Amino acid sequence: MPGTVGLLLATALCAPKGWGDGMPTTAAASPSGVQRLGRIVFPADPRAVLDVKRDLGAKGDGVADDTEALQAAIERSTTAQDHTRSIYLPAGTYRITRPLVFRPNDKGGEGSMVGPWIWGEERDRTIIRLDDGAEGYGDPAKPREAIRGVSRPDGARMNADFFDRTIVNLTIDTGNNPGAIGIKYYSNNTGVMRDVLIRGNGAIGLDLGSHDQNGPCLIQNVEIDGFAVGIRAKHMINSQTLSDITVRNAREVGLRVDGQTLAVERLRVIGAPLAVECREWAIVALVDSLFEHPATNGPAVKVAGSVLHAQRLHVSGYSSAVVDKDGKVLAAGPDVAGLTVGSVHALGPNSPESPLGMQPELEPVIPYPTDTNQWVCANDFGAAQEQDLSEPLQKAIDAAAARGASTVYLLGGKRGDPNWYFLKKAVRIHGSVNRVMGFGFVRIIGGGSCAATNYPANMAGRLVVDDDPVGAKIVVIEHLKVFAPGAGYAVEARSPTRTAVFRDMHATILVGRNAKAFVSNACGHLYQEPGSTVWMRQWNTEGGPAALKVNTRNDGGRLWVLGLKTEAFSTKVQTLNGGRTEVLGVHNYNTHGAKDDTPFFQVKDASLSVGAYREVCFNNGWWKAPVLAQFGGQEFRHPQAQWQNWGLLRAGGKQ
């Protein structure tokens, strides 16, 4: 593995008091007790929802073979004709006898693909179940998946053009099949599995490593019960983010990471002889996690030829917390406040060799309505593709607020261009409305250009969460896309008294003075003002704004990022004026080569902490200034290096 790997910073039992900025010396509380989505009842609108029972004849009775109906739903939702809709599975048990494959038609041959979007009514009552003893699922040495993320053979040459795969609120049950894999999941730029249970006695529960170039994507609030390996991640490109994951009863290992960049929080592994295995080339950030076993003479975590940055771990029933490939104990446990395996760097005066150690807040869960009268369609107020969305969407929000409804939605567009809405003016979300979302493939452009010299102030088209004394205290905006060279509309958190949740989207994100926002599974750019707080999970920021040349700017606020994947030019994260930024798990995919001295990370009279970082470049044009720090007029640079990785880099003292 390129770079030096070794134990640079560790705590055998417990870190010294004050080791990190506000970092506790014992592990965080158990990551159990996460609020689930509960029951979801989508509107009875066939324009927006492809109901597998109503529209495709699925029975969901656990007896009939529903394979054909579910496969047809996947193919219909990913074609030009039906790209407008999300798939909905009402509660029931959907029996399948062979793999469901994410593909546009029965011929496969996909070059790129958007979707599908699959939603269940309720996680524990909406079950896709593989027949016991299904053909081809009997040999653990030749495992076969119940759900397959791409039609190409394992190991086939891939392109990162499979976008927005969405699986929410259901159970995947592989039955009594020792050679089964729950799902081989694959998605790029954005993609999410959320509130999903995977159970069975097979080989792998969740396989993220069947194909190269998988990610970035977010696996959130997922539980895996059974299997030899709970989760497998493999290959180098493009990185994945795991948040609130529980693995129970894995027979070999809970999480195996082989070469991948992985950002993980609140991982709970119960009953596995080895909780986490970091193999060659792996770059892993692991925080706020809990590993329990009744009693075993082995370690909870094994690190072999890889980089690990860990914070706030607790182990119980293992002989030690973390060991290296030779079995040397790196952290004994049971509590590990901090451990870094890999190089540690401190840049600038008064910069400690310890992380900021921010303790992130959980993304709030706002239940979806179960009353179909709570759903209001903006298209019924005149919203249409290739037209300005501003006034129809505002009318829909106003009408929903007037009658006390909670949710406003948009219909997706057909796959071929043009298939977008324009958004040219600001739209205010107010009153009872706590969610604006899209069904299927919703594209919004035309609200401004990131090439303009006054970007992002020029973004006239924006969805705004501002002060409203009688408004919903938490507002969710989700499943709205751009899929264009620049982020052509904005979402804005402007209120210090209302919280915004931006997820499963592509946009310019603006967070005003003293406002708070949660960002999950998102593409675009972020700009936050003094006193603001942003908690991010899976942040994909690529092409930079031409004039500003900054993708993510924290100006005097607080920013925490779990899982950062980037491409192309511009400063990816800039922290200014007393701001505090912590980034955990970075996949710097340097696709274009460094052209000048523009820094990847920039910190000016502020604090930056980056754990588990890797730069990948195949044209020898490595970033010339991976980190530029400026304190009191003095400049400090982290040097260029090929295939650079580190366990921890810290610039700036306590702010």
C-alpha positions in Angstrom: 0.0 0.0 0.0 1.4 3.5 -0.8 2.4 5.5 2.2 3.5 4.6 5.6 1.1 2.6 7.7 1.7 2.2 11.4 0.4 3.1 14.8 0.8 6.8 15.2 -1.8 7.7 17.8 -3.8 5.4 20.0 -5.4 4.9 23.4 -5.1 1.5 24.9 -7.9 1.9 27.4 -8.9 5.5 27.4 -7.6 8.7 26.0 -6.1 11.3 28.4 -8.5 13.9 29.4 -8.6 16.8 26.9 -7.1 14.7 24.1 -9.5 16.2 21.6 -11.6 19.3 21.5 -14.5 18.4 23.7 -13.9 14.8 23.0 -15.1 12.4 25.8 -12.7 9.9 27.2 -15.2 7.0 27.1 -17.2 5.6 24.2 -20.4 7.0 23.0 -23.7 5.5 24.1 -25.0 2.5 22.1 -26.2 3.4 18.6 -29.4 1.5 19.1 -32.8 3.3 19.4 -32.7 5.0 16.1 -36.2 6.2 15.1 -37.5 4.4 12.0 -39.6 5.8 9.3 -42.7 3.8 10.3 -45.6 3.3 7.9 -45.6 5.2 4.5 -48.8 5.6 2.5 -48.1 7.2 -0.8 -50.7 9.3 -2.6 -53.2 7.3 -4.8 -51.7 9.0 -7.8 -50.7 6.7 -10.7 -48.8 9.6 -12.3 -46.3 9.5 -9.4 -46.6 6.0 -8.0 -46.1 2.6 -9.6 -48.0 0.4 -7.2 -46.9 -3.2 -7.7 -50.3 -4.6 -6.6 -52.5 -2.1 -8.3 -50.5 -1.7 -11.5 -48.6 -4.9 -12.0 -50.7 -7.7 -10.4 -48.3 -8.6 -7.6 -50.1 -10.5 -4.8 -47.8 -10.0 -1.8 -49.5 -13.0 -0.1 -46.3 -15.1 0.3 -47.7 -17.8 -1.9 -47.9 -16.5 -5.5 -44.6 -16.0 -7.4 -44.2 -12.2 -7.6 -40.8 -12.3 -9.4 -42.2 -11.2 -12.8 -44.3 -8.4 -11.3 -41.4 -6.9 -9.3 -39.0 -7.2 -12.2 -41.5 -5.5 -14.5 -41.8 -2.7 -12.0 -38.0 -2.2 -12.0 -37.8 -2.1 -15.8 -40.8 0.2 -16.2 -39.5 2.7 -13.7 -36.1 3.0 -15.5 -37.3 3.5 -19.0 -38.1 6.7 -20.8 -41.8 6.0 -20.8 -42.1 5.5 -17.0 -39.2 7.5 -15.6 -41.8 9.7 -13.8 -42.7 7.3 -11.0 -41.4 5.6 -7.9 -42.2 2.0 -7.2 -44.4 1.3 -4.1 -44.8 -2.0 -2.4 -47.8 -2.2 -0.1 -47.4 -4.3 3.0 -47.1 -8.0 2.2 -44.7 -10.8 1.5 -43.5 -10.9 -2.1 -42.2 -14.3 -3.0 -39.4 -14.4 -5.5 -37.6 -17.4 -7.1 -34.7 -15.8 -8.9 -32.7 -12.5 -8.7 -34.4 -9.2 -9.2 -32.0 -7.2 -11.4 -31.8 -3.4 -11.7 -31.8 -3.0 -15.5 -33.8 -1.0 -18.1 -35.2 -4.1 -20.0 -34.8 -7.8 -20.3 -31.9 -7.4 -22.7 -29.8 -5.6 -20.2 -26.9 -3.8 -21.9 -27.3 -0.7 -19.9 -24.7 2.1 -20.5 -26.1 4.3 -17.8 -29.2 4.2 -15.7 -31.2 6.4 -13.2 -33.3 4.7 -10.6 -35.2 2.6 -9.7 -36.8 4.1 -6.6 -38.3 1.3 -4.5 -40.3 2.1 -1.4 -42.1 -0.2 1.0 -45.1 0.6 3.1 -43.5 -0.6 6.4 -40.1 -2.2 7.0 -41.2 -5.2 9.0 -44.4 -5.8 7.0 -43.1 -5.3 3.5 -41.0 -8.3 2.7 -39.3 -9.5 -0.5 -38.6 -13.2 0.3 -36.6 -15.7 -1.7 -38.0 -19.2 -1.7 -36.4 -21.7 0.6 -34.1 -24.0 -1.4 -34.3 -21.7 -4.5 -32.4 -23.0 -7.5 -28.8 -21.7 -7.6 -28.6 -20.7 -4.0 -27.3 -23.8 -2.3 -23.5 -23.4 -2.5 -21.9 -20.8 -0.2 -18.7 -21.1 -2.3 -20.7 -19.8 -5.3 -23.1 -17.3 -3.8 -26.0 -15.7 -5.7 -27.9 -12.5 -4.9 -31.6 -12.1 -4.3 -31.4 -8.5 -5.6 -28.7 -7.5 -8.1 -27.6 -3.8 -8.6 -26.4 -4.1 -12.2 -26.9 -6.6 -15.0 -23.2 -6.8 -15.9 -21.3 -9.8 -14.6 -19.3 -9.5 -11.4 -15.9 -8.0 -12.1 -17.0 -6.5 -15.5 -15.6 -3.2 -16.6 -17.8 -0.5 -15.1 -18.6 3.2 -15.6 -19.9 5.4 -12.8 -23.2 6.3 -14.4 -25.8 4.4 -12.4 -27.5 7.1 -10.4 -29.9 7.5 -7.6 -30.7 3.8 -6.8 -33.2 4.1 -3.9 -34.4 1.3 -1.6 -36.4 2.4 1.4 -38.5 0.9 4.2 -38.7 -2.9 3.5 -37.2 -6.3 4.3 -35.1 -8.5 2.1 -35.3 -12.1 3.3 -33.1 -14.7 1.6 -34.9 -17.6 3.3 -33.2 -20.9 3.9 -30.5 -20.6 1.2 -26.9 -21.1 2.4 -25.5 -19.7 -0.9 -27.6 -16.4 -0.9 -26.5 -12.8 -0.9 -29.1 -10.4 0.2 -28.3 -7.6 -2.2 -25.5 -6.5 -4.4 -26.0 -2.8 -4.2 -24.5 -0.4 -6.7 -25.1 3.4 -7.2 -23.1 6.5 -8.2 -23.2 10.2 -7.1 -26.3 9.7 -5.0 -28.0 6.5 -4.0 -29.5 5.3 -0.8 -30.6 2.3 1.2 -32.6 3.5 4.1 -34.6 1.7 6.8 -34.0 -1.7 5.3 -33.7 -5.1 7.1 -31.7 -7.9 5.4 -31.9 -11.3 6.9 -31.0 -14.9 6.1 -28.4 -17.7 6.6 -26.4 -17.2 3.4 -23.0 -15.8 2.4 -23.3 -12.0 2.5 -26.0 -9.7 3.7 -25.0 -6.5 1.9 -22.4 -6.7 -0.9 -21.0 -3.3 -1.9 -17.9 -4.9 -3.6 -19.2 -6.9 -6.6 -18.2 -4.3 -9.1 -15.6 -1.5 -9.2 -16.5 2.2 -9.2 -19.4 1.6 -6.7 -20.4 4.9 -5.0 -20.6 7.4 -3.6 -23.8 6.3 -1.9 -25.3 6.2 1.6 -26.4 3.1 3.5 -28.5 4.5 6.4 -30.4 2.8 9.3 -29.9 -0.7 7.8 -30.0 -3.9 9.9 -28.5 -7.2 8.8 -29.3 -10.4 10.6 -27.5 -13.6 9.9 -25.0 -14.4 7.0 -21.4 -15.4 7.2 -20.3 -11.8 6.3 -22.7 -8.9 7.2 -21.3 -6.3 4.9 -18.6 -6.5 2.3 -16.9 -3.5 0.6 -14.2 -3.9 -2.0 -12.2 -2.1 -4.7 -10.8 1.4 -4.5 -13.2 3.6 -6.3 -15.6 5.4 -5.4 -16.3 5.2 -1.6 -19.4 4.5 0.4 -20.9 6.0 3.6 -22.5 3.9 6.3 -24.7 5.5 9.0 -26.6 3.8 11.8 -25.9 0.2 10.9 -26.7 -2.9 13.0 -25.2 -6.3 12.1 -26.3 -9.3 14.1 -25.2 -12.9 14.2 -22.6 -12.8 11.4 -20.8 -16.0 11.5 -17.4 -14.7 10.3 -17.2 -10.9 10.3 -19.6 -8.0 10.6 -17.9 -5.6 8.2 -15.1 -6.5 5.8 -13.4 -3.7 3.9 -11.0 -4.7 1.2 -9.4 -1.7 -0.6 -12.4 0.7 -0.3 -12.6 4.1 1.3 -15.4 3.8 3.8 -16.9 6.3 6.3 -18.8 4.7 9.1 -20.7 6.0 12.1 -22.8 4.3 14.7 -22.0 0.7 13.6 -23.3 -1.9 16.0 -22.0 -5.4 15.5 -23.6 -8.0 17.8 -22.4 -11.6 18.0 -19.8 -11.7 15.3 -16.4 -13.4 16.1 -14.7 -10.4 14.3 -16.6 -7.1 14.2 -14.6 -5.2 11.6 -11.8 -6.3 9.3 -9.8 -3.7 7.4 -7.7 -5.4 4.7 -5.0 -4.1 2.3 -5.6 -0.6 0.8 -8.7 0.1 2.9 -9.1 3.6 4.2 -11.7 3.6 7.0 -13.1 6.2 9.3 -15.1 4.6 12.2 -16.8 6.6 14.9 -19.4 6.2 17.6 -19.6 2.4 17.3 -20.3 -0.6 19.5 -19.1 -4.2 19.2 -20.5 -6.9 21.5 -19.9 -10.7 21.7 -20.8 -13.1 24.6 -17.2 -14.2 24.8 -14.4 -14.7 22.3 -10.6 -14.8 22.5 -10.2 -12.7 19.3 -10.2 -8.9 18.7 -13.1 -6.8 17.7 -11.3 -5.0 14.9 -8.3 -6.2 12.8 -6.3 -3.7 10.7 -3.9 -5.2 8.0 -2.1 -2.9 5.6 -4.8 -0.2 5.8 -5.6 3.2 7.3 -8.0 3.4 10.2 -9.1 6.5 12.0 -11.4 5.7 14.9 -13.2 7.8 17.6 -15.4 6.7 20.4 -15.6 2.9 20.2 -16.8 0.5 22.8 -16.2 -3.2 22.8 -17.5 -6.0 25.0 -16.7 -9.7 25.1 -13.6 -9.5 22.9 -10.0 -10.1 24.0 -9.0 -6.6 22.7 -10.4 -3.7 20.8 -8.0 -3.4 17.8 -5.0 -5.4 16.6 -2.7 -5.3 13.6 -2.1 -8.0 11.0 0.4 -9.7 13.3 -2.0 -9.7 16.3 -0.2 -6.8 18.1 -2.7 -5.0 20.3 -3.2 -1.4 19.2 -6.0 -0.6 21.6 -7.1 -2.9 24.4 -10.6 -1.5 25.1 -13.2 -1.7 26.3 -13.4 2.0 25.6 -11.3 3.6 22.8 -11.7 7.3 22.7 -9.3 7.7 19.7 -7.0 5.6 17.5 -5.2 6.4 14.3 -3.4 3.8 12.3 -1.6 5.6 9.5 0.3 8.8 9.3 -0.6 11.8 11.5 0.1 15.4 10.6 -0.2 18.7 12.4 -0.1 21.8 10.2 0.7 25.2 11.6 1.4 26.4 15.2 -0.7 25.1 18.1 -2.2 22.3 15.9 -2.4 19.2 18.1 -2.0 15.7 16.8 -5.6 14.9 17.7 -9.0 15.4 15.9 -11.6 18.0 16.6 -13.8 15.1 17.8 -17.1 16.7 17.0 -20.1 14.7 18.3 -22.6 14.8 15.5 -26.3 15.1 16.0 -28.6 12.4 14.5 -30.6 13.4 11.4 -34.2 14.0 12.6 -36.8 11.6 11.3 -40.0 13.2 10.1 -42.7 10.5 9.4 -44.3 10.4 6.0 -48.1 10.9 6.1 -50.3 7.9 6.3 -53.4 10.0 5.3 -53.4 10.4 1.5 -55.2 13.8 1.9 -51.9 15.1 3.3 -50.2 14.9 -0.1 -50.5 17.8 -2.5 -49.2 17.6 -6.1 -47.6 20.7 -7.5 -48.4 19.6 -11.0 -52.1 20.1 -10.2 -51.2 23.8 -9.8 -49.6 24.1 -13.2 -46.1 22.7 -12.7 -44.8 21.2 -16.0 -41.5 20.3 -17.5 -39.7 23.0 -19.5 -41.6 25.7 -17.7 -40.9 27.8 -14.7 -41.8 25.9 -11.5 -41.7 28.9 -9.1 -45.3 30.0 -9.1 -47.0 26.6 -9.4 -44.9 25.2 -6.6 -45.5 28.2 -4.4 -49.3 27.9 -5.0 -49.1 24.2 -4.1 -47.3 25.0 -0.8 -49.7 27.9 0.0 -52.7 25.6 -0.7 -51.3 22.8 1.5 -50.5 25.2 4.3 -54.0 26.6 4.1 -55.6 23.2 4.7 -53.0 21.9 7.1 -51.4 19.4 4.8 -47.8 18.3 5.3 -46.4 17.2 2.0 -46.0 18.7 -1.5 -44.7 16.6 -4.3 -43.5 16.8 -7.9 -43.8 14.3 -10.8 -40.7 13.1 -12.5 -39.9 13.7 -16.1 -39.2 11.3 -19.0 -35.7 10.1 -19.3 -34.6 11.8 -22.5 -33.8 15.5 -22.6 -35.4 17.9 -22.1 -37.0 16.5 -18.9 -36.6 19.3 -16.4 -38.4 22.1 -14.6 -37.0 25.6 -14.5 -36.8 27.4 -11.1 -36.3 31.1 -11.6 -37.6 32.6 -8.3 -37.5 31.9 -4.6 -40.2 29.6 -3.2 -40.9 29.8 0.5 -41.9 26.7 2.5 -44.1 27.7 5.4 -47.0 26.7 7.7 -47.8 23.0 8.1 -45.7 21.9 5.1 -42.8 19.9 6.4 -41.7 18.1 3.2 -41.2 18.8 -0.5 -40.2 15.8 -2.5 -40.0 14.4 -6.0 -41.2 11.1 -7.3 -39.1 9.3 -9.9 -36.5 11.4 -11.8 -37.1 15.1 -11.0 -34.7 17.6 -12.6 -34.7 21.3 -11.7 -32.4 23.8 -13.5 -32.4 27.4 -14.5 -32.2 29.2 -11.2 -28.7 30.5 -11.7 -25.3 29.6 -12.9 -22.2 28.5 -11.0 -20.1 30.1 -13.7 -21.3 33.6 -12.7 -18.9 35.9 -10.9 -21.5 36.5 -8.1 -22.2 32.8 -7.5 -23.9 31.7 -5.2 -25.7 35.0 -4.5 -27.0 34.9 -8.1 -29.1 31.8 -7.4 -32.5 33.3 -7.7 -34.2 30.0 -8.0 -34.2 28.5 -4.5 -36.4 26.6 -2.0 -36.3 28.6 1.2 -36.8 27.5 4.8 -37.0 30.8 6.7 -38.5 32.2 9.9 -42.1 31.2 10.4 -43.6 31.4 14.0 -46.3 28.9 13.1 -44.4 26.8 10.6 -43.1 23.2 10.9 -40.0 23.2 13.1 -38.2 20.7 10.8 -38.6 20.8 7.0 -37.4 18.0 4.7 -36.5 18.6 1.0 -35.7 15.4 -0.9 -35.4 13.6 -4.2 -34.8 16.7 -6.3 -32.0 16.6 -8.9 -30.1 18.7 -11.4 -28.0 16.2 -13.5 -26.4 19.1 -15.4 -22.9 20.6 -15.5 -23.8 23.1 -12.7 -26.1 23.1 -9.7 -28.9 25.1 -11.3 -31.1 25.7 -8.3 -30.5 26.3 -4.5 -32.0 25.1 -1.2 -31.6 27.5 1.7 -31.8 27.2 5.4 -32.3 30.7 6.6 -33.9 30.4 10.0 -32.2 29.9 13.4 -35.4 28.5 14.8 -36.3 26.0 12.1 -34.1 23.0 11.0 -33.7 22.0 7.4 -33.0 18.4 6.2 -31.7 18.2 2.6 -31.3 14.7 1.3 -31.1 12.5 -1.8 -30.6 15.6 -3.9 -28.4 17.7 -6.2 -28.3 21.4 -5.4 -26.4 24.5 -4.3 -27.0 24.4 -0.5 -27.0 27.7 1.4 -27.1 27.8 5.2 -27.6 31.2 6.7 -26.3 32.8 9.9 -27.0 30.7 13.0 -29.1 28.2 11.0 -28.9 24.5 11.2 -29.1 21.9 8.4 -28.7 18.2 8.0 -27.4 17.1 4.5 -27.5 13.4 3.5 -26.7 11.7 0.2 -26.2 14.9 -1.7 -24.4 16.3 -4.7 -23.5 19.9 -5.3 -22.0 22.8 -3.4 -22.4 24.1 0.1 -21.9 27.6 1.6 -22.5 28.3 5.2 -22.5 31.6 7.1 -21.2 32.5 10.6 -22.8 30.7 13.5 -24.4 28.0 11.3 -24.2 24.2 11.9 -24.2 21.6 9.2 -24.1 17.8 9.7 -23.4 16.0 6.4 -23.5 12.3 5.6 -22.3 11.3 2.1 -21.3 14.5 0.3 -20.3 14.3 -3.4 -18.9 17.6 -4.7 -17.3 17.5 -8.1 -16.9 20.3 -10.8 -16.0 23.6 -9.1 -17.7 27.0 -9.7 -15.6 28.8 -12.3 -15.3 32.2 -10.5 -15.5 31.3 -6.9 -13.4 28.1 -7.1 -14.7 26.8 -3.8 -17.1 23.8 -3.6 -17.7 23.8 0.2 -17.2 26.9 2.3 -17.6 27.1 6.1 -17.3 30.8 7.0 -17.3 30.9 10.8 -19.7 28.0 11.3 -19.5 24.4 12.4 -19.3 21.6 9.7 -19.0 17.9 10.1 -18.8 15.6 7.1 -19.0 11.8 7.1 -17.9 10.6 3.7 -16.5 13.1 1.2 -16.0 12.1 -2.5 -14.8 14.6 -5.1 -13.6 15.0 -8.6 -12.3 17.8 -10.8 -11.0 21.2 -9.8 -11.5 23.9 -7.1 -11.0 24.0 -3.4 -13.2 21.2 -2.0 -13.5 22.4 1.6 -12.6 25.9 2.8 -12.8 26.9 6.4 -12.6 30.6 7.5 -12.9 33.0 10.3 -13.0 30.8 13.4 -15.0 28.0 11.7 -14.5 24.4 12.7 -14.6 21.6 10.2 -14.2 17.9 10.7 -14.2 15.5 7.7 -14.1 11.7 8.1 -13.4 9.5 5.2 -12.2 11.3 2.0 -12.0 9.8 -1.5 -10.2 12.4 -3.6 -10.6 11.0 -7.1 -8.3 13.3 -9.0 -9.6 12.7 -12.5 -8.2 15.8 -14.2 -4.8 16.3 -12.6 -3.6 19.3 -10.7 -3.4 22.4 -12.9 -2.2 25.1 -10.4 -1.7 25.7 -6.7 -5.4 25.7 -5.7 -5.6 23.8 -2.5 -7.8 20.8 -1.9 -8.4 21.8 1.7 -8.0 25.4 2.8 -8.1 26.7 6.4 -7.6 30.4 7.3 -7.7 31.4 11.0 -9.9 28.5 11.7 -9.7 24.7 12.5 -9.7 21.7 10.3 -9.6 18.0 11.1 -9.5 15.3 8.4 -9.4 11.6 9.2 -8.9 8.7 6.7 -7.9 10.4 3.5 -6.8 9.1 0.1 -6.0 10.7 -3.2 -6.3 8.5 -6.4 -4.9 9.7 -9.7 -4.1 7.8 -12.8 -2.5 10.6 -14.9 0.3 11.6 -12.4 -1.2 15.1 -11.9 -1.3 14.9 -8.1 -2.7 17.9 -6.1 0.1 20.3 -5.6 -1.4 21.7 -2.4 -3.5 19.0 -0.6 -3.8 21.4 2.4 -3.1 25.1 2.7 -3.3 26.6 6.2 -3.0 30.3 7.0 -2.7 31.6 10.5 -2.1 35.2 11.4 -0.7 35.9 7.9 1.7 32.9 8.0 1.2 30.1 5.4 1.7 26.4 5.9 1.4 23.7 3.2 1.0 20.0 3.4 3.2 18.6 0.6 2.2 16.9 -2.6 2.7 13.1 -2.7 1.7 10.3 -5.1 -1.1 8.0 -3.9 -1.2 10.1 -0.7 -3.1 8.8 2.2 -3.2 9.7 5.9 -4.9 8.7 9.1 -5.3 12.2 10.5 -4.4 15.7 9.5 -5.1 18.6 11.9 -4.7 22.3 11.1 -5.5 24.9 13.8 -6.0 24.7 17.5 -9.2 24.8 19.6 -11.6 27.5 18.4 
